[in-house]
Structures are given as structure tokens and as C-alpha cells.
Amino acid sequence: MAMAGPDIEQLIREAFPEAQVVVTDLAGDGDHYGARVVSQAFAGKSRIQQHQMVYAALKGQMGEALHALALETAVPT
């Protein structure tokens, strides 16, 4: 069963409570999502490390209940 957008957002917010998080259903099929996560926790980290931090927050759901996630991460300005 696919993971719902609000569930994705909740997992990310649990790991990054201060973050700005926007999750979008890209295809309207409940299976392909985009997420923009802006967090101070990403400061000093490479883009790869930032993405790994978000994937870790998804608690193993990436590739399982969550099929595809276009991820954009940033540090607040």
C-alpha cells in the first residue's frame, strides 16, 4: 500500500520539528511525491548528506510504501 502525503510530512516533521516542510503529490496518483524541506539541521552538510538525513527520517519506507520522492533540501536564509 502506498504511503499518504500527510504521513510523509509527519515523519519528516518528527525528525525536523523546526523545518518548513511541503509535500506535493506530483502525479496525482498517491505514489509519486515531491518534498521540500528547509531546516537549520542541514547547515554545513552536503546535498547528499541532507537527503540521507531526510531518507533516514522516513524510517525505511523509501522504496517500500513510498515509491518515489523528488527531494529538495535547503538551509533557511
All heavy atoms as a GROMACS GRO file, in nm:
protein
  572
    1MET      N    1   0.084  -0.118   0.000
    1MET     CA    2   0.000   0.000   0.000
    1MET      C    3   0.089   0.125   0.000
    1MET      O    4   0.189   0.131   0.070
    1MET     CB    5  -0.091  -0.002   0.123
    1MET     CG    6  -0.178   0.120   0.135
    1MET     SD    7  -0.299   0.096   0.267
    1MET     CE    8  -0.428   0.195   0.201
    2ALA      N    9   0.050   0.222  -0.079
    2ALA     CA   10   0.127   0.346  -0.090
    2ALA      C   11   0.116   0.429   0.037
    2ALA      O   12   0.020   0.419   0.113
    2ALA     CB   13   0.078   0.426  -0.210
    3MET      N   14   0.214   0.512   0.057
    3MET     CA   15   0.218   0.600   0.173
    3MET      C   16   0.148   0.731   0.138
    3MET      O   17   0.169   0.785   0.029
    3MET     CB   18   0.364   0.625   0.208
    3MET     CG   19   0.387   0.693   0.337
    3MET     SD   20   0.565   0.691   0.371
    3MET     CE   21   0.560   0.691   0.546
    4ALA      N   22   0.068   0.783   0.226
    4ALA     CA   23  -0.005   0.908   0.202
    4ALA      C   24   0.085   1.029   0.229
    4ALA      O   25   0.174   1.024   0.315
    4ALA     CB   26  -0.128   0.915   0.292
    5GLY      N   27   0.060   1.137   0.156
    5GLY     CA   28   0.136   1.260   0.171
    5GLY      C   29   0.145   1.309   0.316
    5GLY      O   30   0.254   1.344   0.363
    6PRO      N   31   0.032   1.315   0.387
    6PRO     CA   32   0.039   1.361   0.527
    6PRO      C   33   0.127   1.272   0.615
    6PRO      O   34   0.190   1.321   0.710
    6PRO     CB   35  -0.107   1.357   0.573
    6PRO     CG   36  -0.186   1.375   0.447
    6PRO     CD   37  -0.107   1.301   0.341
    7ASP      N   38   0.135   1.143   0.584
    7ASP     CA   39   0.221   1.053   0.660
    7ASP      C   40   0.368   1.084   0.635
    7ASP      O   41   0.451   1.080   0.727
    7ASP     CB   42   0.191   0.907   0.626
    7ASP     CG   43   0.052   0.865   0.667
    7ASP    OD1   44  -0.005   0.927   0.760
    7ASP    OD2   45  -0.001   0.770   0.605
    8ILE      N   46   0.401   1.115   0.509
    8ILE     CA   47   0.538   1.152   0.474
    8ILE      C   48   0.576   1.280   0.550
    8ILE      O   49   0.681   1.288   0.613
    8ILE     CB   50   0.550   1.174   0.322
    8ILE    CG1   51   0.521   1.045   0.246
    8ILE    CG2   52   0.689   1.229   0.286
    8ILE    CD1   53   0.500   1.063   0.098
    9GLU      N   54   0.487   1.378   0.544
    9GLU     CA   55   0.511   1.505   0.612
    9GLU      C   56   0.530   1.485   0.762
    9GLU      O   57   0.620   1.543   0.823
    9GLU     CB   58   0.396   1.601   0.584
    9GLU     CG   59   0.419   1.738   0.640
    9GLU     CD   60   0.313   1.838   0.600
    9GLU    OE1   61   0.246   1.818   0.497
    9GLU    OE2   62   0.298   1.938   0.673
   10GLN      N   63   0.449   1.401   0.822
   10GLN     CA   64   0.458   1.377   0.966
   10GLN      C   65   0.593   1.317   1.005
   10GLN      O   66   0.654   1.360   1.103
   10GLN     CB   67   0.345   1.285   1.012
   10GLN     CG   68   0.350   1.255   1.161
   10GLN     CD   69   0.238   1.162   1.207
   10GLN    OE1   70   0.146   1.134   1.131
   10GLN    NE2   71   0.248   1.115   1.329
   11LEU      N   72   0.639   1.219   0.929
   11LEU     CA   73   0.769   1.157   0.960
   11LEU      C   74   0.882   1.258   0.948
   11LEU      O   75   0.972   1.261   1.033
   11LEU     CB   76   0.795   1.039   0.865
   11LEU     CG   77   0.712   0.913   0.892
   11LEU    CD1   78   0.736   0.811   0.781
   11LEU    CD2   79   0.745   0.853   1.028
   12ILE      N   80   0.876   1.342   0.845
   12ILE     CA   81   0.981   1.443   0.828
   12ILE      C   82   0.975   1.545   0.942
   12ILE      O   83   1.077   1.582   0.999
   12ILE     CB   84   0.969   1.511   0.691
   12ILE    CG1   85   0.995   1.409   0.578
   12ILE    CG2   86   1.065   1.630   0.680
   12ILE    CD1   87   0.965   1.459   0.439
   13ARG      N   88   0.855   1.588   0.978
   13ARG     CA   89   0.840   1.686   1.087
   13ARG      C   90   0.884   1.630   1.222
   13ARG      O   91   0.935   1.702   1.307
   13ARG     CB   92   0.696   1.734   1.096
   13ARG     CG   93   0.660   1.829   0.985
   13ARG     CD   94   0.526   1.897   1.010
   13ARG     NE   95   0.488   1.976   0.896
   13ARG     CZ   96   0.534   2.098   0.870
   13ARG    NH1   97   0.622   2.152   0.949
   13ARG    NH2   98   0.493   2.164   0.764
   14GLU      N   99   0.866   1.500   1.243
   14GLU     CA  100   0.912   1.438   1.368
   14GLU      C  101   1.064   1.447   1.379
   14GLU      O  102   1.118   1.469   1.487
   14GLU     CB  103   0.868   1.291   1.375
   14GLU     CG  104   0.721   1.274   1.404
   14GLU     CD  105   0.675   1.130   1.396
   14GLU    OE1  106   0.759   1.039   1.377
   14GLU    OE2  107   0.553   1.106   1.409
   15ALA      N  108   1.133   1.431   1.266
   15ALA     CA  109   1.279   1.435   1.267
   15ALA      C  110   1.333   1.578   1.264
   15ALA      O  111   1.441   1.603   1.317
   15ALA     CB  112   1.333   1.358   1.146
   16PHE      N  113   1.257   1.668   1.204
   16PHE     CA  114   1.299   1.808   1.188
   16PHE      C  115   1.184   1.899   1.232
   16PHE      O  116   1.116   1.960   1.149
   16PHE     CB  117   1.336   1.839   1.043
   16PHE     CG  118   1.438   1.744   0.985
   16PHE    CD1  119   1.399   1.637   0.906
   16PHE    CD2  120   1.573   1.762   1.010
   16PHE    CE1  121   1.492   1.550   0.852
   16PHE    CE2  122   1.667   1.675   0.958
   16PHE     CZ  123   1.627   1.568   0.879
   17PRO      N  124   1.159   1.909   1.363
   17PRO     CA  125   1.042   1.982   1.411
   17PRO      C  126   1.038   2.130   1.374
   17PRO      O  127   0.931   2.188   1.362
   17PRO     CB  128   1.047   1.966   1.563
   17PRO     CG  129   1.166   1.885   1.595
   17PRO     CD  130   1.236   1.849   1.470
   18GLU      N  131   1.155   2.190   1.353
   18GLU     CA  132   1.160   2.333   1.322
   18GLU      C  133   1.154   2.359   1.170
   18GLU      O  134   1.151   2.473   1.127
   18GLU     CB  135   1.288   2.394   1.380
   18GLU     CG  136   1.413   2.381   1.294
   18GLU     CD  137   1.460   2.240   1.258
   18GLU    OE1  138   1.424   2.142   1.327
   18GLU    OE2  139   1.533   2.227   1.159
   19ALA      N  140   1.153   2.254   1.092
   19ALA     CA  141   1.164   2.266   0.947
   19ALA      C  142   1.037   2.318   0.881
   19ALA      O  143   0.926   2.298   0.932
   19ALA     CB  144   1.201   2.132   0.886
   20GLN      N  145   1.057   2.380   0.768
   20GLN     CA  146   0.946   2.410   0.676
   20GLN      C  147   0.937   2.289   0.585
   20GLN      O  148   1.036   2.253   0.519
   20GLN     CB  149   0.975   2.536   0.595
   20GLN     CG  150   0.990   2.661   0.676
   20GLN     CD  151   1.040   2.777   0.591
   20GLN    OE1  152   1.059   2.766   0.472
   20GLN    NE2  153   1.060   2.890   0.656
   21VAL      N  154   0.822   2.225   0.582
   21VAL     CA  155   0.805   2.103   0.503
   21VAL      C  156   0.683   2.118   0.413
   21VAL      O  157   0.574   2.151   0.461
   21VAL     CB  158   0.786   1.979   0.594
   21VAL    CG1  159   0.770   1.853   0.509
   21VAL    CG2  160   0.900   1.965   0.692
   22VAL      N  161   0.703   2.093   0.284
   22VAL     CA  162   0.593   2.093   0.188
   22VAL      C  163   0.601   1.964   0.109
   22VAL      O  164   0.704   1.935   0.046
   22VAL     CB  165   0.600   2.214   0.092
   22VAL    CG1  166   0.488   2.207  -0.010
   22VAL    CG2  167   0.596   2.345   0.169
   23VAL      N  168   0.496   1.884   0.114
   23VAL     CA  169   0.489   1.759   0.039
   23VAL      C  170   0.380   1.773  -0.066
   23VAL      O  171   0.269   1.815  -0.036
   23VAL     CB  172   0.459   1.639   0.133
   23VAL    CG1  173   0.443   1.511   0.053
   23VAL    CG2  174   0.570   1.624   0.237
   24THR      N  175   0.414   1.736  -0.190
   24THR     CA  176   0.322   1.750  -0.303
   24THR      C  177   0.308   1.617  -0.375
   24THR      O  178   0.409   1.550  -0.401
   24THR     CB  179   0.377   1.855  -0.402
   24THR    OG1  180   0.406   1.975  -0.331
   24THR    CG2  181   0.279   1.884  -0.512
   25ASP      N  182   0.186   1.581  -0.409
   25ASP     CA  183   0.160   1.463  -0.491
   25ASP      C  184   0.183   1.504  -0.636
   25ASP      O  185   0.100   1.572  -0.697
   25ASP     CB  186   0.017   1.414  -0.470
   25ASP     CG  187  -0.013   1.284  -0.541
   25ASP    OD1  188   0.064   1.244  -0.631
   25ASP    OD2  189  -0.116   1.222  -0.508
   26LEU      N  190   0.295   1.466  -0.694
   26LEU     CA  191   0.337   1.515  -0.825
   26LEU      C  192   0.252   1.464  -0.940
   26LEU      O  193   0.231   1.536  -1.038
   26LEU     CB  194   0.484   1.478  -0.850
   26LEU     CG  195   0.585   1.538  -0.752
   26LEU    CD1  196   0.724   1.484  -0.782
   26LEU    CD2  197   0.582   1.689  -0.757
   27ALA      N  198   0.206   1.342  -0.932
   27ALA     CA  199   0.133   1.281  -1.043
   27ALA      C  200  -0.016   1.267  -1.014
   27ALA      O  201  -0.091   1.222  -1.099
   27ALA     CB  202   0.193   1.145  -1.078
   28GLY      N  203  -0.058   1.301  -0.893
   28GLY     CA  204  -0.198   1.284  -0.856
   28GLY      C  205  -0.238   1.140  -0.837
   28GLY      O  206  -0.357   1.107  -0.833
   29ASP      N  207  -0.139   1.053  -0.822
   29ASP     CA  208  -0.168   0.910  -0.810
   29ASP      C  209  -0.141   0.854  -0.670
   29ASP      O  210  -0.156   0.735  -0.646
   29ASP     CB  211  -0.087   0.830  -0.913
   29ASP     CG  212   0.064   0.843  -0.896
   29ASP    OD1  213   0.108   0.913  -0.802
   29ASP    OD2  214   0.138   0.784  -0.977
   30GLY      N  215  -0.098   0.942  -0.578
   30GLY     CA  216  -0.069   0.896  -0.442
   30GLY      C  217   0.052   0.807  -0.434
   30GLY      O  218   0.070   0.734  -0.337
   31ASP      N  219   0.138   0.811  -0.536
   31ASP     CA  220   0.253   0.722  -0.540
   31ASP      C  221   0.383   0.793  -0.574
   31ASP      O  222   0.490   0.739  -0.555
   31ASP     CB  223   0.227   0.611  -0.642
   31ASP     CG  224   0.304   0.484  -0.612
   31ASP    OD1  225   0.336   0.460  -0.494
   31ASP    OD2  226   0.332   0.409  -0.707
   32HIS      N  227   0.374   0.915  -0.628
   32HIS     CA  228   0.492   0.992  -0.667
   32HIS      C  229   0.484   1.130  -0.601
   32HIS      O  230   0.399   1.211  -0.638
   32HIS     CB  231   0.499   1.007  -0.819
   32HIS     CG  232   0.515   0.877  -0.890
   32HIS    ND1  233   0.409   0.794  -0.918
   32HIS    CD2  234   0.626   0.815  -0.936
   32HIS    CE1  235   0.453   0.687  -0.979
   32HIS    NE2  236   0.585   0.697  -0.992
   33TYR      N  237   0.573   1.154  -0.507
   33TYR     CA  238   0.567   1.276  -0.427
   33TYR      C  239   0.692   1.360  -0.446
   33TYR      O  240   0.799   1.309  -0.480
   33TYR     CB  241   0.554   1.242  -0.278
   33TYR     CG  242   0.421   1.186  -0.242
   33TYR    CD1  243   0.400   1.049  -0.235
   33TYR    CD2  244   0.313   1.270  -0.214
   33TYR    CE1  245   0.277   0.997  -0.200
   33TYR    CE2  246   0.189   1.218  -0.180
   33TYR     CZ  247   0.172   1.082  -0.175
   33TYR     OH  248   0.050   1.030  -0.142
   34GLY      N  249   0.676   1.486  -0.418
   34GLY     CA  250   0.788   1.578  -0.408
   34GLY      C  251   0.785   1.635  -0.267
   34GLY      O  252   0.679   1.653  -0.209
   35ALA      N  253   0.902   1.661  -0.211
   35ALA     CA  254   0.909   1.721  -0.078
   35ALA      C  255   1.017   1.829  -0.078
   35ALA      O  256   1.127   1.807  -0.130
   35ALA     CB  257   0.942   1.616   0.028
   36ARG      N  258   0.983   1.942  -0.022
   36ARG     CA  259   1.080   2.050   0.001
   36ARG      C  260   1.094   2.064   0.152
   36ARG      O  261   0.995   2.084   0.222
   36ARG     CB  262   1.032   2.180  -0.060
   36ARG     CG  263   1.126   2.296  -0.031
   36ARG     CD  264   1.092   2.421  -0.112
   36ARG     NE  265   1.162   2.538  -0.065
   36ARG     CZ  266   1.290   2.565  -0.083
   36ARG    NH1  267   1.365   2.481  -0.150
   36ARG    NH2  268   1.344   2.676  -0.036
   37VAL      N  269   1.216   2.048   0.200
   37VAL     CA  270   1.244   2.054   0.343
   37VAL      C  271   1.352   2.160   0.366
   37VAL      O  272   1.463   2.150   0.313
   37VAL     CB  273   1.293   1.917   0.397
   37VAL    CG1  274   1.312   1.922   0.548
   37VAL    CG2  275   1.197   1.805   0.358
   38VAL      N  276   1.318   2.261   0.444
   38VAL     CA  277   1.411   2.369   0.477
   38VAL      C  278   1.437   2.360   0.627
   38VAL      O  279   1.345   2.375   0.707
   38VAL     CB  280   1.354   2.508   0.439
   38VAL    CG1  281   1.453   2.617   0.474
   38VAL    CG2  282   1.317   2.512   0.291
   39SER      N  283   1.563   2.333   0.664
   39SER     CA  284   1.595   2.312   0.805
   39SER      C  285   1.736   2.360   0.837
   39SER      O  286   1.830   2.338   0.759
   39SER     CB  287   1.584   2.164   0.839
   39SER     OG  288   1.630   2.138   0.970
   40GLN      N  289   1.752   2.419   0.952
   40GLN     CA  290   1.883   2.461   1.001
   40GLN      C  291   1.971   2.339   1.026
   40GLN      O  292   2.094   2.348   1.022
   40GLN     CB  293   1.868   2.544   1.129
   40GLN     CG  294   1.995   2.610   1.173
   40GLN     CD  295   2.052   2.708   1.070
   40GLN    OE1  296   1.979   2.784   1.007
   40GLN    NE2  297   2.183   2.704   1.052
   41ALA      N  298   1.910   2.222   1.047
   41ALA     CA  299   1.986   2.099   1.071
   41ALA      C  300   2.074   2.063   0.951
   41ALA      O  301   2.169   1.985   0.965
   41ALA     CB  302   1.891   1.984   1.103
   42PHE      N  303   2.045   2.118   0.834
   42PHE     CA  304   2.122   2.089   0.713
   42PHE      C  305   2.247   2.176   0.700
   42PHE      O  306   2.329   2.152   0.611
   42PHE     CB  307   2.036   2.107   0.588
   42PHE     CG  308   1.916   2.017   0.582
   42PHE    CD1  309   1.797   2.061   0.527
   42PHE    CD2  310   1.919   1.887   0.630
   42PHE    CE1  311   1.686   1.981   0.520
   42PHE    CE2  312   1.809   1.804   0.624
   42PHE     CZ  313   1.692   1.851   0.568
   43ALA      N  314   2.263   2.275   0.786
   43ALA     CA  315   2.377   2.366   0.777
   43ALA      C  316   2.508   2.288   0.783
   43ALA      O  317   2.527   2.201   0.868
   43ALA     CB  318   2.371   2.468   0.889
   44GLY      N  319   2.597   2.317   0.689
   44GLY     CA  320   2.728   2.253   0.686
   44GLY      C  321   2.729   2.114   0.627
   44GLY      O  322   2.833   2.050   0.620
   45LYS      N  323   2.614   2.065   0.583
   45LYS     CA  324   2.604   1.931   0.525
   45LYS      C  325   2.601   1.941   0.372
   45LYS      O  326   2.548   2.036   0.316
   45LYS     CB  327   2.476   1.861   0.570
   45LYS     CG  328   2.455   1.858   0.720
   45LYS     CD  329   2.536   1.749   0.783
   45LYS     CE  330   2.491   1.730   0.927
   45LYS     NZ  331   2.598   1.716   1.018
   46SER      N  332   2.654   1.840   0.306
   46SER     CA  333   2.645   1.833   0.160
   46SER      C  334   2.500   1.800   0.121
   46SER      O  335   2.421   1.754   0.205
   46SER     CB  336   2.738   1.726   0.104
   46SER     OG  337   2.689   1.597   0.137
   47ARG      N  338   2.467   1.822  -0.004
   47ARG     CA  339   2.332   1.789  -0.052
   47ARG      C  340   2.302   1.641  -0.030
   47ARG      O  341   2.192   1.604   0.011
   47ARG     CB  342   2.322   1.826  -0.201
   47ARG     CG  343   2.185   1.814  -0.260
   47ARG     CD  344   2.091   1.921  -0.214
   47ARG     NE  345   2.157   2.049  -0.214
   47ARG     CZ  346   2.098   2.164  -0.225
   47ARG    NH1  347   1.968   2.170  -0.236
   47ARG    NH2  348   2.165   2.277  -0.222
   48ILE      N  349   2.400   1.557  -0.055
   48ILE     CA  350   2.382   1.413  -0.034
   48ILE      C  351   2.353   1.383   0.112
   48ILE      O  352   2.263   1.305   0.144
   48ILE     CB  353   2.505   1.334  -0.085
   48ILE    CG1  354   2.512   1.343  -0.237
   48ILE    CG2  355   2.500   1.189  -0.038
   48ILE    CD1  356   2.639   1.287  -0.297
   49GLN      N  357   2.428   1.443   0.203
   49GLN     CA  358   2.406   1.422   0.346
   49GLN      C  359   2.267   1.472   0.387
   49GLN      O  360   2.199   1.406   0.467
   49GLN     CB  361   2.513   1.493   0.428
   49GLN     CG  362   2.649   1.429   0.417
   49GLN     CD  363   2.758   1.513   0.480
   49GLN    OE1  364   2.760   1.635   0.466
   49GLN    NE2  365   2.851   1.448   0.549
   50GLN      N  366   2.224   1.585   0.333
   50GLN     CA  367   2.091   1.638   0.363
   50GLN      C  368   1.984   1.538   0.321
   50GLN      O  369   1.891   1.508   0.397
   50GLN     CB  370   2.070   1.772   0.292
   50GLN     CG  371   2.158   1.883   0.343
   50GLN     CD  372   2.148   2.009   0.259
   50GLN    OE1  373   2.056   2.024   0.179
   50GLN    NE2  374   2.243   2.100   0.277
   51HIS      N  375   1.997   1.485   0.201
   51HIS     CA  376   1.898   1.389   0.151
   51HIS      C  377   1.900   1.262   0.234
   51HIS      O  378   1.795   1.206   0.265
   51HIS     CB  379   1.923   1.360   0.003
   51HIS     CG  380   1.884   1.474  -0.086
   51HIS    ND1  381   1.841   1.455  -0.215
   51HIS    CD2  382   1.880   1.607  -0.065
   51HIS    CE1  383   1.812   1.572  -0.270
   51HIS    NE2  384   1.837   1.666  -0.180
   52GLN      N  385   2.019   1.217   0.272
   52GLN     CA  386   2.029   1.098   0.356
   52GLN      C  387   1.959   1.120   0.490
   52GLN      O  388   1.895   1.027   0.543
   52GLN     CB  389   2.176   1.061   0.379
   52GLN     CG  390   2.242   1.004   0.257
   52GLN     CD  391   2.392   0.985   0.272
   52GLN    OE1  392   2.457   1.054   0.351
   52GLN    NE2  393   2.448   0.893   0.195
   53MET      N  394   1.968   1.240   0.544
   53MET     CA  395   1.901   1.272   0.671
   53MET      C  396   1.749   1.261   0.654
   53MET      O  397   1.680   1.209   0.743
   53MET     CB  398   1.939   1.412   0.717
   53MET     CG  399   2.083   1.425   0.761
   53MET     SD  400   2.137   1.597   0.783
   53MET     CE  401   2.043   1.644   0.929
   54VAL      N  402   1.697   1.309   0.542
   54VAL     CA  403   1.553   1.302   0.518
   54VAL      C  404   1.512   1.156   0.496
   54VAL      O  405   1.412   1.110   0.552
   54VAL     CB  406   1.510   1.390   0.400
   54VAL    CG1  407   1.362   1.371   0.368
   54VAL    CG2  408   1.539   1.537   0.430
   55TYR      N  409   1.589   1.081   0.418
   55TYR     CA  410   1.556   0.941   0.397
   55TYR      C  411   1.556   0.864   0.529
   55TYR      O  412   1.471   0.778   0.552
   55TYR     CB  413   1.653   0.876   0.298
   55TYR     CG  414   1.639   0.926   0.156
   55TYR    CD1  415   1.749   0.948   0.076
   55TYR    CD2  416   1.513   0.951   0.101
   55TYR    CE1  417   1.737   0.994  -0.054
   55TYR    CE2  418   1.500   0.998  -0.028
   55TYR     CZ  419   1.612   1.018  -0.106
   55TYR     OH  420   1.598   1.064  -0.233
   56ALA      N  421   1.650   0.896   0.618
   56ALA     CA  422   1.653   0.831   0.750
   56ALA      C  423   1.527   0.864   0.828
   56ALA      O  424   1.473   0.778   0.899
   56ALA     CB  425   1.777   0.875   0.828
   57ALA      N  426   1.476   0.986   0.813
   57ALA     CA  427   1.354   1.026   0.882
   57ALA      C  428   1.233   0.946   0.834
   57ALA      O  429   1.135   0.930   0.907
   57ALA     CB  430   1.328   1.176   0.862
   58LEU      N  431   1.241   0.894   0.711
   58LEU     CA  432   1.130   0.816   0.656
   58LEU      C  433   1.128   0.673   0.707
   58LEU      O  434   1.040   0.594   0.670
   58LEU     CB  435   1.135   0.820   0.503
   58LEU     CG  436   1.116   0.960   0.445
   58LEU    CD1  437   1.140   0.958   0.294
   58LEU    CD2  438   0.978   1.015   0.477
   59LYS      N  439   1.223   0.639   0.791
   59LYS     CA  440   1.225   0.512   0.864
   59LYS      C  441   1.209   0.388   0.775
   59LYS      O  442   1.127   0.300   0.802
   59LYS     CB  443   1.117   0.513   0.973
   59LYS     CG  444   1.137   0.627   1.071
   59LYS     CD  445   1.030   0.630   1.177
   59LYS     CE  446   1.056   0.747   1.270
   59LYS     NZ  447   0.953   0.763   1.370
   60GLY      N  448   1.286   0.384   0.668
   60GLY     CA  449   1.287   0.266   0.581
   60GLY      C  450   1.170   0.255   0.485
   60GLY      O  451   1.158   0.154   0.416
   61GLN      N  452   1.086   0.355   0.478
   61GLN     CA  453   0.970   0.349   0.390
   61GLN      C  454   1.004   0.378   0.243
   61GLN      O  455   0.930   0.341   0.154
   61GLN     CB  456   0.862   0.447   0.436
   61GLN     CG  457   0.803   0.413   0.571
   61GLN     CD  458   0.740   0.275   0.572
   61GLN    OE1  459   0.658   0.242   0.487
   61GLN    NE2  460   0.780   0.193   0.667
   62MET      N  461   1.118   0.444   0.218
   62MET     CA  462   1.158   0.474   0.081
   62MET      C  463   1.188   0.345   0.008
   62MET      O  464   1.264   0.261   0.055
   62MET     CB  465   1.284   0.564   0.085
   62MET     CG  466   1.319   0.626  -0.047
   62MET     SD  467   1.192   0.742  -0.097
   62MET     CE  468   1.198   0.715  -0.271
   63GLY      N  469   1.124   0.326  -0.106
   63GLY     CA  470   1.140   0.203  -0.183
   63GLY      C  471   1.044   0.094  -0.140
   63GLY      O  472   1.034  -0.010  -0.204
   64GLU      N  473   0.973   0.116  -0.032
   64GLU     CA  474   0.872   0.021   0.017
   64GLU      C  475   0.735   0.083  -0.003
   64GLU      O  476   0.683   0.083  -0.113
   64GLU     CB  477   0.899  -0.012   0.165
   64GLU     CG  478   1.033  -0.077   0.192
   64GLU     CD  479   1.043  -0.217   0.134
   64GLU    OE1  480   0.942  -0.288   0.126
   64GLU    OE2  481   1.155  -0.256   0.094
   65ALA      N  482   0.677   0.140   0.102
   65ALA     CA  483   0.546   0.205   0.092
   65ALA      C  484   0.555   0.335   0.013
   65ALA      O  485   0.456   0.381  -0.044
   65ALA     CB  486   0.490   0.231   0.231
   66LEU      N  487   0.673   0.394   0.010
   66LEU     CA  488   0.694   0.518  -0.064
   66LEU      C  489   0.775   0.486  -0.188
   66LEU      O  490   0.893   0.453  -0.181
   66LEU     CB  491   0.767   0.619   0.024
   66LEU     CG  492   0.799   0.755  -0.036
   66LEU    CD1  493   0.672   0.820  -0.091
   66LEU    CD2  494   0.865   0.845   0.065
   67HIS      N  495   0.709   0.495  -0.303
   67HIS     CA  496   0.770   0.452  -0.430
   67HIS      C  497   0.870   0.554  -0.483
   67HIS      O  498   0.981   0.519  -0.522
   67HIS     CB  499   0.660   0.426  -0.533
   67HIS     CG  500   0.712   0.397  -0.669
   67HIS    ND1  501   0.779   0.280  -0.699
   67HIS    CD2  502   0.710   0.469  -0.783
   67HIS    CE1  503   0.814   0.283  -0.827
   67HIS    NE2  504   0.774   0.396  -0.880
   68ALA      N  505   0.830   0.682  -0.488
   68ALA     CA  506   0.917   0.784  -0.547
   68ALA      C  507   0.903   0.915  -0.472
   68ALA      O  508   0.793   0.956  -0.439
   68ALA     CB  509   0.880   0.804  -0.693
   69LEU      N  510   1.018   0.978  -0.447
   69LEU     CA  511   1.018   1.106  -0.377
   69LEU      C  512   1.122   1.197  -0.442
   69LEU      O  513   1.242   1.169  -0.436
   69LEU     CB  514   1.051   1.087  -0.229
   69LEU     CG  515   1.054   1.215  -0.145
   69LEU    CD1  516   0.914   1.276  -0.136
   69LEU    CD2  517   1.108   1.186  -0.005
   70ALA      N  518   1.076   1.304  -0.504
   70ALA     CA  519   1.166   1.407  -0.557
   70ALA      C  520   1.194   1.500  -0.440
   70ALA      O  521   1.104   1.566  -0.390
   70ALA     CB  522   1.099   1.480  -0.673
   71LEU      N  523   1.318   1.503  -0.399
   71LEU     CA  524   1.353   1.572  -0.274
   71LEU      C  525   1.433   1.699  -0.302
   71LEU      O  526   1.529   1.698  -0.379
   71LEU     CB  527   1.434   1.475  -0.188
   71LEU     CG  528   1.464   1.514  -0.045
   71LEU    CD1  529   1.338   1.547   0.033
   71LEU    CD2  530   1.538   1.399   0.024
   72GLU      N  531   1.392   1.807  -0.237
   72GLU     CA  532   1.466   1.933  -0.240
   72GLU      C  533   1.489   1.974  -0.096
   72GLU      O  534   1.396   1.983  -0.017
   72GLU     CB  535   1.383   2.039  -0.312
   72GLU     CG  536   1.452   2.173  -0.321
   72GLU     CD  537   1.365   2.280  -0.386
   72GLU    OE1  538   1.260   2.248  -0.441
   72GLU    OE2  539   1.408   2.396  -0.380
   73THR      N  540   1.616   1.997  -0.062
   73THR     CA  541   1.651   2.038   0.074
   73THR      C  542   1.725   2.172   0.069
   73THR      O  543   1.792   2.203  -0.030
   73THR     CB  544   1.739   1.933   0.143
   73THR    OG1  545   1.855   1.909   0.064
   73THR    CG2  546   1.663   1.804   0.167
   74ALA      N  547   1.714   2.248   0.178
   74ALA     CA  548   1.782   2.376   0.185
   74ALA      C  549   1.797   2.418   0.330
   74ALA      O  550   1.728   2.368   0.419
   74ALA     CB  551   1.701   2.483   0.110
   75VAL      N  552   1.889   2.511   0.351
   75VAL     CA  553   1.910   2.574   0.481
   75VAL      C  554   1.837   2.708   0.477
   75VAL      O  555   1.842   2.778   0.375
   75VAL     CB  556   2.060   2.595   0.507
   75VAL    CG1  557   2.083   2.669   0.638
   75VAL    CG2  558   2.133   2.462   0.507
   76PRO      N  559   1.768   2.748   0.584
   76PRO     CA  560   1.698   2.876   0.582
   76PRO      C  561   1.796   2.993   0.559
   76PRO      O  562   1.909   2.988   0.603
   76PRO     CB  563   1.634   2.888   0.720
   76PRO     CG  564   1.659   2.761   0.790
   76PRO     CD  565   1.756   2.680   0.710
   77THR      N  566   1.748   3.094   0.490
   77THR     CA  567   1.833   3.211   0.464
   77THR      C  568   1.810   3.317   0.569
   77THR      O  569   1.710   3.322   0.633
   77THR     CB  570   1.805   3.270   0.325
   77THR    OG1  571   1.666   3.299   0.315
   77THR    CG2  572   1.845   3.173   0.217
   0.00000   0.00000   0.00000
